[in-house]
């Protein structure tokens, strides 16, 4: 066993422009105490069975390896190909929460028929994995861990032993470390993962930061009027695009417009902002929920799925996909308007103004209203415009 220290930025404060780099590093960093073990799959599986290793079943839908990818990973274990280390965070009771390595461990436990998943609000055992053909081990196709009815389809005992004896390096962030460290590690290790969208990683971070907040947030995303305004494809639903739009709504309704000028990376900005809201004990969820539901009930009853589409005057109809610029103007603008205590607009006047909105020359400058517009330059303008737009014709 070895000991090491990892330095991570775990909080943000207002920086003094006169500070040196060394002073800033000292100010913004926290030392995380960690250990490193080499552990066998069999040992990890035993911990999982005893609830000493938590994979967070609520994360499962955010990471989507195909059966082919899972089978290739099992092939790697059988061939002795080195695999990346796993990161876990030690809980107060001594158990471990997996920070990075979710899909690798999930694949093994699903193969063994022991993986638990969250389905219909209940923890259930996931259907065991049936392996597919792989690059080198063609005979893996159709094999399972157990199949008493068709023993010829079972993995041979030698293969099971090889998998159980395969070893992972496990890096443990100790319980004595700063509370926010595991969230930062999770976010940084998983950001850019091609198997998860930024919102999927963001959802996992929210579960780890404040599970009660995430459950509330997820319930808002299921609000019927909100869903009917979006009309997303199955793929967009799978990738949690509805919750990305909800994140944008929540962040932009509550944002100080001046802070929107500093966006460098939109995904990181949204993650930081929603995390800050989730950690804010003064955030009034009930008040915001009323505003959210009132706004989307109005939009759904007035424009339905056209709420964030462009109006084509020549064809006298709405067409095309959801435009982010319209979502930022209309949804965030209306939400802010209601949060300030103003009434809903007149539906007929709103529909008339909505059809003309993208023809405003102030929006067309710099392609602010276009689909290819840059978020960094667009968002400060669309959010500010949306707040003024609702106010000026009330």
Steps between C-alpha positions, in 0.01 A plus 500: 500500500630848413392841620480805281352846485285641222446875471165615361321830474185450706350845531490835329538837665560850378869525407721798573662599170822589685550147636787292365443161341645331808259689725204411276596130499521502877168685530300286259631152569428234760716200575319169456633207697487175303615138502559258217429126504521222246182295528358201319162497327393233750576731794312790338202273422490387862496864617220574253289210630547622858400860404849620584552619140236736358472538123205741530232312300344837413805568279448197278301667225760774465770262375417287202753237399357270235512123551784496247702749708428302816608177330826658382571609857444145630730378222767742628474351849531145365803593290669681789500837325561778760193707585484856639483551878176551692438801722280468808409729787497365854177566689471572868391139564811366326320400179599624155315708239629446146613829346654363180478143371123469506463340158789254546369373833138504378598282204666241723214490751241480223688206349492332842124567521535723805469855365229709665322774305239763576183419304155648554623652823615163640835325525493183292751249366593580141466230234832308490736579214523262205836551329534575131783420260828683562818571307704200615279271709233409245370221720380755760191564289186390682684410822356582845624473856227250592261301283385177673257421216771518231837430669681524166422875500662554839846649527747225590615495861852602395362819340295584809806458721709717264240778521472476880880512534543798265628798696423872507702778654251674729568860605311588817419859594488471878204609710714765672539689171308812407131419435502652151810312383319188374260712294789685338682173424184345352431802284855531370548129434169469315486833315568431135404134531359412156249266663336770708372843403594800717148498650525132588824565688335808653209287623738258669683787666166636625411163653831503685472865606138499614282200421183667630560791264556263208175312572314832503680610183422171323131524598483848346640355178205259485244782512254434216473856368881528490533175306229597252674829420818313402389187308841332512616198306566175688873562461475847650298356787765232558772764503306702763460801271176587680697535823764708323226744397367497855852574626526794261160627611584475870843660459394779265187598693710542814814642338650842546524619138842652569639157592393360163768713335769274648396169340805323357363146472121467508492142629731577791310822570166317520650227721651753741183708517256212554735354762504834680120515497478141628729591791316825579283438807322831435383399153119500509406182312126538558497854365705405197285194431185716490672736254621211282159334483318826442737595217481168314127457547459841335743419217342161435145634493601794281749357249543133592801348318557825308613685813867497396472468122540769236190643331513502120290799389498396132357158583298633795619218725763397750771262383841361579659375821510659844720810492713553808484875451117489517509277807733746673284798405153357544528236775766668713350844437153391606636315802693805616197720438280278720769466767499879534128491577359610164189343345479272199480688168185521292502181286399671175754780536764243595434293186521810282828614657641147491461477121703819453769446759777361280461785253625751754826645358653502849487119500619457144821690566784250535267209419378498859175336402646237267545131573877529453542800730764478768362452852762728654391799292134403466387424855576837665298665223208258478444484876515878536281546193241250632464684830455834327275352230233387748522820701468746210157389374328427828 
